[in-house]
Amino acid sequence: MMGKRLYLFAVLVLLAFTVIISCSTDTYPITIKPVLIAEGESFSGGEGGNFVIKTQAEWDNLVCSHYFGNNAVTVCNQDFADKNINFDMFQIIAVIDEVRPCGGWGINIVSIREYSDDIVVSIDVKAPKGASEEVLVFIMPDSLELAPGLERGASVQQSDIKSQQLRATLIAINVTSIARAFPEWDAADSITYNDRGEPVKKPAFHRVFILTFEPEQDIDDAIRKLNDLPAVVYAEKDGSGSFTLDNDPQCLDGTQWRSYQIVKIPVTAKDVIFKYTNK
């Protein structure tokens, strides 16, 4: 009789343990609601990327290396919605986009979910309106040229494409037209002078081309294939013509718009993983 009781007790303990394990795993993922600290566009240097900040020193370093456009007297004295971060209770998640050649881009933390082993931050990069219709491509010199009179649009067959790999890719991704993004821009225009009279090299806008595609073409797939080519410095969705040149002081030092979003979440020892939903 005692043996049966012990056996029954052991079974009950095992079932209870199984239920506890099952219940604990069923709680994941847990959605974390972040508290917004700042978002917008940055116009200064500093590195883009994804940052997990757990100390005041790390936070000070990020703030002092980026100007987040909030009219601060000095970069290190910027004003935020939540200035006093208690790092014993919170950690900061900062997502800073790469430099874009035009405005209208945005970056958004779609969700933050906690799993048993880590925390996943899902990020969405928003392109300017109409950006999905065309692709901007910075092409190396001596790889592609457009003859005079064709700067505003030429077919692949009409273009002087010296890179056979580039030609094959343009045909494969159904490019219907190649045009200069800045047809009036000359190579000599890439040198200007700052307020101190010092020569400053501007971006080589004469090497930026607009590619137009067949309507059924997968633009994201085309961009991936273009960025794999040695002749292509970068390829990205077009900003619908909203570039700024001589009237934009950021063109003088080679910087432009960089979107960002900064939030805080409860502190945790778990690793934070960043995943882009559309990149």
Residue frames as qw, qx, qy, qz and C-alpha x, y, z in Angstrom:
[[0.000, 0.886, 0.464, 0.000, 0.00, 0.00, 0.00],
 [0.323, -0.784, 0.115, 0.518, 2.86, 2.34, 0.90],
 [0.434, -0.107, 0.594, 0.668, 4.50, 1.58, -2.46],
 [0.220, 0.638, 0.641, 0.365, 1.35, 2.56, -4.34],
 [0.152, -0.934, -0.244, 0.212, 1.11, 5.83, -2.41],
 [0.403, -0.577, 0.344, 0.622, 4.72, 6.70, -3.19],
 [0.380, 0.195, 0.685, 0.590, 4.17, 5.85, -6.83],
 [0.082, 0.817, 0.546, 0.166, 1.04, 8.02, -6.96],
 [0.279, -0.870, -0.030, 0.406, 2.86, 10.89, -5.24],
 [0.438, -0.312, 0.503, 0.676, 5.71, 10.66, -7.74],
 [0.289, 0.476, 0.679, 0.478, 3.27, 10.75, -10.67],
 [0.063, -0.918, -0.389, 0.049, 1.49, 13.78, -9.23],
 [0.373, -0.717, 0.190, 0.558, 4.82, 15.60, -8.70],
 [0.413, -0.020, 0.627, 0.660, 5.86, 14.81, -12.29],
 [0.167, 0.693, 0.625, 0.318, 2.53, 16.08, -13.66],
 [0.201, -0.923, -0.201, 0.261, 2.75, 19.25, -11.59],
 [0.424, -0.506, 0.377, 0.650, 6.31, 19.87, -12.81],
 [0.355, 0.271, 0.684, 0.576, 5.20, 19.31, -16.40],
 [0.037, 0.858, 0.502, 0.097, 2.35, 21.79, -16.00],
 [0.313, -0.829, 0.030, 0.463, 4.72, 24.39, -14.51],
 [0.413, -0.234, 0.544, 0.692, 7.16, 24.00, -17.43],
 [0.250, 0.513, 0.698, 0.432, 4.32, 24.15, -19.93],
 [0.078, -0.919, -0.375, 0.096, 2.83, 27.26, -18.38],
 [0.366, -0.704, 0.177, 0.582, 6.16, 29.03, -18.18],
 [0.352, -0.061, 0.619, 0.700, 6.99, 28.45, -21.84],
 [0.170, 0.665, 0.679, 0.261, 3.47, 29.41, -22.92],
 [0.141, -0.864, -0.225, 0.428, 4.03, 32.92, -21.55],
 [0.236, -0.494, 0.425, 0.721, 6.57, 33.74, -24.27],
 [0.408, 0.240, -0.116, 0.873, 6.87, 35.87, -26.23],
 [0.193, -0.736, -0.466, 0.452, 6.10, 38.78, -23.93],
 [0.321, 0.730, 0.240, 0.554, 5.43, 42.11, -25.65],
 [0.439, -0.412, -0.254, 0.757, 7.45, 44.93, -24.09],
 [0.164, 0.911, 0.333, 0.180, 6.01, 48.43, -24.38],
 [0.575, 0.037, -0.104, 0.811, 8.92, 50.85, -24.78],
 [0.101, -0.879, -0.268, 0.382, 8.93, 54.45, -23.59],
 [0.571, 0.663, 0.149, 0.460, 9.88, 56.89, -26.34],
 [0.487, -0.571, -0.047, 0.659, 12.84, 59.16, -25.58],
 [0.107, 0.663, -0.249, -0.698, 13.47, 60.73, -29.00],
 [0.639, 0.318, 0.639, 0.286, 12.85, 60.22, -32.72],
 [0.280, 0.895, 0.024, -0.347, 13.39, 62.19, -35.89],
 [0.777, 0.542, -0.028, 0.319, 16.27, 63.02, -38.22],
 [0.577, -0.647, 0.149, 0.476, 19.88, 63.66, -37.28],
 [0.525, 0.848, -0.024, 0.073, 22.09, 65.91, -39.38],
 [0.144, -0.839, 0.525, -0.008, 25.53, 65.27, -37.98],
 [0.417, 0.432, -0.800, -0.003, 28.24, 62.68, -37.93],
 [0.568, -0.244, 0.663, -0.422, 28.45, 59.73, -35.61],
 [0.068, 0.122, -0.949, -0.284, 27.96, 56.14, -36.55],
 [0.726, -0.091, -0.183, -0.657, 24.67, 54.61, -37.52],
 [0.373, 0.113, -0.914, 0.115, 23.67, 51.27, -36.05],
 [0.688, -0.527, -0.376, -0.329, 21.74, 49.60, -33.28],
 [0.182, 0.434, -0.604, 0.644, 22.76, 50.32, -29.70],
 [0.684, -0.554, -0.472, -0.046, 21.93, 48.78, -26.34],
 [0.153, 0.572, -0.362, 0.720, 22.90, 51.28, -23.64],
 [0.704, -0.472, -0.530, 0.040, 23.07, 50.20, -20.02],
 [0.542, -0.416, -0.271, 0.678, 25.21, 52.87, -18.36],
 [0.037, 0.935, 0.153, -0.319, 25.25, 56.66, -18.07],
 [0.298, -0.566, 0.502, 0.582, 28.71, 56.75, -19.66],
 [0.358, 0.197, 0.797, 0.445, 27.46, 54.88, -22.74],
 [0.167, 0.821, 0.546, -0.018, 24.46, 57.21, -22.99],
 [0.137, -0.866, 0.096, 0.471, 26.62, 60.33, -22.69],
 [0.365, -0.300, 0.655, 0.590, 28.94, 59.00, -25.40],
 [0.319, 0.474, 0.753, 0.327, 26.06, 58.42, -27.84],
 [0.054, 0.917, 0.359, -0.164, 24.51, 61.84, -27.20],
 [0.225, -0.792, 0.254, 0.508, 27.82, 63.66, -27.58],
 [0.343, -0.195, 0.724, 0.565, 28.62, 61.90, -30.87],
 [0.130, 0.478, 0.742, 0.451, 25.26, 62.62, -32.58],
 [0.165, 0.131, 0.161, -0.964, 23.25, 65.79, -33.00],
 [0.130, 0.394, 0.910, 0.011, 19.59, 64.80, -32.84],
 [0.019, 0.396, 0.446, 0.803, 18.25, 68.11, -34.10],
 [0.342, -0.720, -0.602, 0.036, 16.52, 69.38, -30.93],
 [0.062, 0.872, 0.024, 0.485, 18.00, 72.90, -30.89],
 [0.752, -0.541, -0.154, 0.344, 20.52, 72.22, -28.16],
 [0.046, -0.960, 0.251, 0.115, 23.13, 74.84, -27.35],
 [0.000, -0.578, 0.806, 0.127, 25.81, 72.14, -27.47],
 [0.653, 0.105, -0.688, -0.300, 25.68, 68.57, -28.74],
 [0.381, -0.017, -0.847, 0.369, 26.30, 67.14, -25.28],
 [0.140, 0.183, 0.525, -0.819, 23.51, 69.26, -23.78],
 [0.304, -0.164, -0.641, -0.685, 20.61, 67.96, -25.86],
 [0.465, -0.042, 0.451, -0.760, 17.10, 67.97, -24.50],
 [0.288, -0.077, -0.908, -0.293, 14.97, 64.81, -24.55],
 [0.609, -0.460, -0.318, -0.562, 11.48, 63.87, -23.41],
 [0.859, -0.504, -0.089, 0.017, 13.04, 61.74, -20.68],
 [0.276, 0.809, -0.431, 0.288, 16.33, 63.27, -19.58],
 [0.311, -0.548, 0.688, -0.360, 16.96, 61.39, -16.33],
 [0.825, 0.098, -0.508, -0.226, 17.40, 57.70, -17.04],
 [0.614, -0.529, 0.526, -0.258, 17.65, 55.37, -14.04],
 [0.550, 0.439, -0.688, -0.177, 19.98, 52.71, -15.40],
 [0.201, -0.168, 0.896, -0.359, 19.33, 50.49, -12.40],
 [0.555, 0.342, 0.610, -0.450, 15.80, 50.04, -13.75],
 [0.667, 0.690, 0.162, -0.229, 16.01, 50.77, -17.48],
 [0.525, -0.206, 0.529, 0.634, 18.19, 50.27, -20.52],
 [0.348, 0.678, -0.066, -0.645, 18.10, 52.29, -23.74],
 [0.661, 0.268, 0.623, 0.323, 17.51, 50.90, -27.22],
 [0.137, 0.744, -0.149, -0.637, 18.76, 53.30, -29.91],
 [0.687, 0.342, 0.568, 0.298, 18.24, 52.59, -33.62],
 [0.037, 0.768, -0.181, -0.613, 20.08, 55.00, -35.93],
 [0.807, 0.527, 0.266, 0.009, 19.72, 54.57, -39.70],
 [0.635, 0.008, 0.308, 0.708, 22.47, 54.86, -42.28],
 [0.023, 0.513, -0.068, -0.855, 23.03, 58.26, -43.91],
 [0.508, 0.573, 0.634, 0.110, 20.51, 58.87, -46.70],
 [0.329, 0.053, 0.292, 0.896, 21.06, 61.25, -49.65],
 [0.229, -0.410, -0.336, -0.816, 17.59, 62.76, -49.26],
 [0.321, -0.106, 0.556, -0.760, 14.93, 63.49, -46.68],
 [0.732, 0.007, -0.222, -0.644, 11.70, 61.61, -46.18],
 [0.608, 0.068, -0.786, 0.087, 13.19, 58.39, -44.84],
 [0.550, -0.555, 0.263, -0.566, 12.16, 57.10, -41.45],
 [0.418, 0.146, -0.879, 0.175, 12.97, 54.32, -39.03],
 [0.639, -0.396, 0.057, -0.657, 10.49, 52.75, -36.64],
 [0.045, -0.175, 0.943, -0.279, 10.71, 50.17, -33.86],
 [0.565, -0.186, -0.544, -0.591, 7.72, 47.99, -34.75],
 [0.836, -0.465, -0.155, -0.246, 7.82, 45.76, -31.69],
 [0.079, 0.541, -0.762, 0.348, 9.99, 44.55, -28.82],
 [0.896, -0.221, -0.203, -0.327, 9.34, 40.99, -27.67],
 [0.260, -0.579, 0.736, -0.238, 10.96, 39.05, -24.88],
 [0.863, 0.087, -0.463, -0.184, 11.63, 35.33, -25.37],
 [0.881, -0.462, -0.065, 0.075, 13.06, 32.76, -23.00],
 [0.795, -0.124, 0.075, 0.589, 16.65, 33.42, -24.11],
 [0.332, -0.006, 0.170, 0.928, 16.68, 36.88, -25.66],
 [0.223, 0.715, 0.355, -0.559, 14.82, 40.05, -26.59],
 [0.450, 0.291, 0.589, 0.605, 14.00, 40.72, -30.25],
 [0.105, 0.642, 0.111, -0.752, 13.65, 44.29, -31.52],
 [0.518, 0.468, 0.629, 0.341, 11.83, 44.43, -34.88],
 [0.094, -0.569, 0.089, 0.812, 12.66, 47.46, -37.03],
 [0.535, 0.647, 0.520, 0.159, 10.98, 48.88, -40.12],
 [0.269, -0.304, 0.239, 0.882, 12.74, 51.27, -42.51],
 [0.397, 0.750, 0.486, -0.208, 10.30, 53.60, -44.25],
 [0.431, 0.092, 0.412, 0.797, 11.24, 54.91, -47.69],
 [0.173, 0.321, 0.040, -0.930, 9.95, 58.25, -49.05],
 [0.636, 0.495, 0.451, -0.384, 6.64, 58.23, -50.89],
 [0.683, 0.698, -0.097, -0.192, 7.08, 56.94, -54.43],
 [0.165, -0.705, 0.679, 0.117, 10.52, 55.54, -53.65],
 [0.697, -0.037, 0.716, -0.002, 9.56, 52.01, -54.69],
 [0.694, 0.676, 0.181, -0.171, 9.11, 53.02, -58.35],
 [0.572, 0.730, -0.308, 0.213, 12.78, 53.69, -59.12],
 [0.849, -0.397, -0.031, 0.349, 16.20, 52.83, -57.79],
 [0.078, 0.946, -0.313, 0.016, 19.17, 55.14, -57.26],
 [0.950, -0.038, 0.049, 0.306, 22.52, 53.56, -58.07],
 [0.102, -0.892, 0.392, 0.200, 26.00, 54.97, -57.48],
 [0.943, 0.274, 0.102, 0.156, 28.14, 53.36, -60.20],
 [0.594, -0.507, 0.286, 0.555, 31.92, 53.39, -60.30],
 [0.279, 0.769, -0.305, -0.488, 33.66, 55.40, -63.04],
 [0.185, 0.440, -0.804, -0.355, 34.53, 53.49, -66.23],
 [0.277, 0.129, 0.943, -0.134, 31.69, 51.02, -65.60],
 [0.263, 0.674, 0.683, 0.100, 28.80, 52.91, -67.21],
 [0.086, -0.311, 0.086, 0.942, 28.48, 56.11, -69.23],
 [0.418, 0.697, 0.566, -0.135, 25.62, 57.80, -71.05],
 [0.446, 0.258, 0.367, 0.775, 26.26, 59.50, -74.36],
 [0.051, 0.220, 0.100, -0.969, 25.49, 63.23, -74.74],
 [0.473, -0.031, -0.367, -0.800, 21.78, 63.71, -75.27],
 [0.685, -0.212, -0.674, -0.180, 20.90, 60.52, -73.37],
 [0.129, 0.223, -0.652, 0.713, 21.56, 61.80, -69.84],
 [0.493, -0.084, 0.304, -0.811, 17.83, 61.97, -69.07],
 [0.818, 0.070, 0.451, -0.350, 17.06, 58.44, -70.20],
 [0.400, 0.490, -0.703, -0.326, 18.55, 55.57, -72.21],
 [0.967, -0.078, -0.092, -0.225, 17.91, 51.88, -72.59],
 [0.750, -0.454, 0.430, 0.214, 20.46, 49.28, -71.54],
 [0.769, 0.348, 0.371, 0.386, 21.30, 48.77, -75.22],
 [0.281, 0.892, 0.060, 0.349, 21.89, 52.52, -75.75],
 [0.451, -0.861, 0.233, -0.021, 24.15, 52.83, -72.71],
 [0.526, 0.591, -0.573, 0.213, 27.91, 52.46, -72.78],
 [0.796, -0.523, 0.221, -0.207, 28.32, 49.69, -70.18],
 [0.361, 0.638, -0.677, 0.064, 31.92, 48.52, -69.92],
 [0.305, -0.262, 0.849, -0.343, 31.28, 46.06, -67.09],
 [0.454, -0.022, -0.771, -0.446, 29.80, 42.90, -68.62],
 [0.230, -0.270, -0.864, 0.358, 28.65, 41.75, -65.18],
 [0.157, 0.359, 0.314, -0.865, 26.77, 45.02, -64.71],
 [0.404, 0.178, -0.465, -0.767, 25.20, 44.74, -68.18],
 [0.388, -0.116, -0.902, -0.149, 24.04, 41.17, -67.55],
 [0.108, -0.346, -0.737, 0.571, 22.49, 42.16, -64.21],
 [0.247, 0.310, 0.055, -0.917, 20.66, 45.18, -65.65],
 [0.471, 0.066, -0.646, -0.597, 19.13, 42.95, -68.30],
 [0.346, -0.163, -0.916, 0.122, 18.26, 40.22, -65.77],
 [0.057, -0.418, -0.631, 0.651, 16.43, 42.63, -63.44],
 [0.218, 0.684, 0.645, 0.262, 14.40, 44.16, -66.31],
 [0.171, -0.563, -0.066, 0.806, 15.78, 47.70, -66.32],
 [0.462, 0.704, 0.514, 0.166, 13.86, 49.74, -68.88],
 [0.244, 0.897, 0.008, 0.368, 15.66, 53.07, -68.52],
 [0.675, -0.302, -0.179, 0.649, 18.94, 54.48, -67.19],
 [0.132, 0.882, 0.132, 0.434, 19.21, 58.21, -66.46],
 [0.380, 0.201, -0.438, 0.789, 21.48, 60.53, -64.56],
 [0.300, -0.680, -0.607, 0.282, 19.94, 61.61, -61.26],
 [0.117, -0.838, -0.032, 0.531, 21.59, 65.02, -61.74],
 [0.731, 0.494, 0.328, 0.337, 22.01, 65.53, -65.50],
 [0.204, 0.938, -0.059, 0.273, 23.41, 69.05, -65.11],
 [0.607, -0.733, 0.293, 0.097, 26.02, 68.01, -62.56],
 [0.651, 0.638, -0.385, 0.144, 29.61, 67.92, -63.84],
 [0.844, -0.141, -0.341, 0.390, 32.60, 66.18, -62.31],
 [0.331, 0.348, -0.222, 0.849, 34.18, 69.60, -61.70],
 [0.434, -0.612, -0.092, -0.655, 31.19, 70.54, -59.53],
 [0.840, -0.348, -0.408, 0.083, 32.34, 68.02, -56.92],
 [0.534, -0.088, -0.307, 0.783, 34.81, 70.53, -55.48],
 [0.142, -0.879, -0.261, -0.374, 33.54, 73.52, -53.51],
 [0.333, 0.307, -0.458, 0.765, 34.86, 75.78, -50.74],
 [0.407, -0.631, -0.625, 0.211, 33.71, 76.23, -47.17],
 [0.132, -0.974, -0.172, -0.063, 33.41, 79.52, -45.24],
 [0.527, -0.706, 0.287, 0.376, 37.15, 79.45, -44.48],
 [0.407, 0.760, -0.388, -0.325, 38.06, 79.19, -48.16],
 [0.343, -0.363, 0.863, 0.080, 39.20, 75.60, -47.82],
 [0.513, 0.174, -0.633, -0.553, 38.45, 73.18, -50.69],
 [0.557, -0.046, 0.711, -0.426, 35.85, 70.56, -49.77],
 [0.139, 0.067, -0.868, -0.472, 34.99, 67.57, -51.90],
 [0.666, 0.057, 0.179, -0.722, 31.27, 67.10, -52.47],
 [0.703, 0.083, 0.704, -0.059, 29.70, 63.73, -53.22],
 [0.075, -0.202, 0.697, 0.684, 30.22, 62.64, -56.83],
 [0.554, 0.405, 0.456, -0.567, 26.61, 63.22, -57.88],
 [0.495, 0.533, -0.438, -0.528, 27.52, 62.73, -61.56],
 [0.192, 0.214, -0.955, -0.066, 27.97, 59.01, -60.78],
 [0.365, 0.210, 0.743, -0.520, 24.41, 58.61, -59.42],
 [0.241, -0.020, -0.693, -0.679, 21.93, 57.06, -61.87],
 [0.616, 0.083, 0.409, -0.668, 18.19, 56.39, -61.75],
 [0.049, 0.036, -0.949, -0.310, 17.08, 52.95, -62.91],
 [0.646, 0.090, 0.124, -0.747, 13.48, 52.36, -63.97],
 [0.202, -0.106, 0.973, 0.020, 12.01, 48.85, -64.06],
 [0.391, -0.245, -0.728, -0.507, 9.22, 46.80, -65.53],
 [0.536, -0.472, 0.085, -0.695, 6.14, 47.03, -63.23],
 [0.934, -0.238, -0.206, -0.167, 6.34, 43.37, -62.21],
 [0.576, 0.401, -0.544, 0.460, 9.97, 43.57, -61.11],
 [0.699, -0.620, -0.300, 0.189, 10.76, 42.83, -57.45],
 [0.158, 0.899, -0.200, 0.356, 12.58, 46.06, -56.51],
 [0.590, -0.694, 0.398, -0.111, 14.05, 44.73, -53.26],
 [0.909, 0.007, 0.347, 0.230, 15.51, 41.72, -55.11],
 [0.581, 0.720, 0.040, 0.377, 16.93, 44.04, -57.79],
 [0.154, -0.906, 0.295, -0.262, 18.62, 46.18, -55.13],
 [0.792, -0.448, 0.411, 0.052, 20.21, 43.13, -53.52],
 [0.852, 0.291, 0.279, 0.333, 21.62, 41.99, -56.85],
 [0.339, 0.861, -0.057, 0.375, 22.94, 45.45, -57.69],
 [0.380, -0.839, 0.341, -0.186, 24.64, 45.85, -54.32],
 [0.894, -0.215, 0.355, 0.169, 26.49, 42.56, -54.90],
 [0.723, 0.605, 0.085, 0.323, 28.24, 44.01, -57.97],
 [0.616, -0.285, -0.023, 0.734, 31.80, 45.39, -57.70],
 [0.232, 0.356, 0.305, 0.852, 30.82, 48.24, -60.06],
 [0.343, -0.732, -0.368, -0.461, 28.06, 49.45, -57.70],
 [0.133, 0.303, -0.548, 0.768, 28.93, 51.52, -54.63],
 [0.243, 0.226, 0.740, -0.586, 25.34, 51.46, -53.39],
 [0.246, -0.286, -0.647, -0.662, 21.81, 50.93, -54.68],
 [0.046, 0.317, 0.718, -0.617, 18.69, 52.05, -52.84],
 [0.173, 0.706, 0.677, 0.111, 15.10, 53.07, -53.47],
 [0.225, 0.414, 0.162, 0.867, 14.69, 56.51, -54.98],
 [0.115, -0.416, -0.534, 0.727, 13.61, 59.39, -52.76],
 [0.260, 0.760, 0.591, 0.074, 11.19, 60.67, -55.43],
 [0.393, 0.644, 0.147, 0.640, 13.45, 63.52, -56.50],
 [0.378, -0.908, -0.131, -0.121, 13.72, 65.18, -53.10],
 [0.757, -0.037, -0.126, 0.640, 17.50, 65.63, -53.16],
 [0.098, -0.990, -0.022, 0.104, 19.14, 68.82, -51.98],
 [0.785, 0.308, -0.030, 0.537, 22.41, 70.13, -53.34],
 [0.384, 0.381, -0.173, 0.823, 24.07, 73.55, -53.18],
 [0.335, -0.612, 0.015, -0.716, 21.47, 75.07, -50.84],
 [0.874, -0.447, -0.159, -0.103, 22.01, 72.33, -48.27],
 [0.090, -0.816, 0.546, -0.169, 25.04, 72.85, -45.98],
 [0.818, -0.265, 0.506, -0.064, 25.15, 69.10, -45.29],
 [0.852, 0.503, 0.067, 0.125, 26.33, 68.61, -48.90],
 [0.177, 0.881, -0.397, 0.189, 29.46, 70.59, -48.10],
 [0.255, -0.566, 0.756, -0.210, 30.77, 68.02, -45.64],
 [0.368, 0.159, -0.884, -0.240, 29.27, 64.92, -47.21],
 [0.090, 0.188, 0.876, -0.434, 26.60, 64.30, -44.57],
 [0.369, -0.260, -0.447, -0.772, 22.83, 64.20, -45.02],
 [0.675, -0.369, 0.079, -0.634, 19.77, 62.88, -43.25],
 [0.342, 0.107, -0.916, 0.180, 19.96, 60.03, -40.76],
 [0.643, -0.468, -0.226, -0.562, 16.71, 58.86, -39.11],
 [0.227, 0.191, -0.828, 0.476, 16.70, 57.61, -35.53],
 [0.665, -0.528, -0.239, -0.471, 14.46, 56.33, -32.76],
 [0.238, 0.288, -0.745, 0.553, 15.46, 56.00, -29.11],
 [0.704, -0.486, -0.256, -0.451, 13.39, 54.23, -26.44],
 [0.087, -0.427, 0.787, -0.437, 13.87, 52.79, -22.98],
 [0.808, -0.198, -0.466, -0.302, 12.77, 49.39, -21.67],
 [0.737, -0.625, 0.214, -0.141, 13.18, 47.60, -18.33],
 [0.057, 0.678, -0.733, -0.017, 16.72, 46.44, -17.71],
 [0.979, -0.022, 0.124, -0.162, 17.46, 42.78, -18.36],
 [0.434, -0.551, 0.658, 0.275, 20.45, 40.47, -18.61],
 [0.763, 0.348, 0.538, 0.086, 19.13, 38.88, -21.79],
 [0.343, -0.123, 0.483, 0.796, 20.80, 39.53, -25.14],
 [0.416, 0.675, 0.227, -0.565, 19.06, 41.99, -27.45],
 [0.464, 0.101, 0.709, 0.522, 18.70, 40.96, -31.10],
 [0.286, 0.563, -0.007, -0.776, 17.77, 43.45, -33.85],
 [0.431, 0.250, 0.806, 0.319, 15.79, 42.27, -36.86],
 [0.201, 0.314, -0.194, -0.907, 14.73, 44.36, -39.86],
 [0.603, 0.378, 0.636, -0.298, 11.32, 43.56, -41.30],
 [0.635, 0.738, 0.226, -0.041, 12.05, 45.02, -44.75],
 [0.048, 0.874, -0.455, -0.163, 15.78, 45.18, -45.24]]
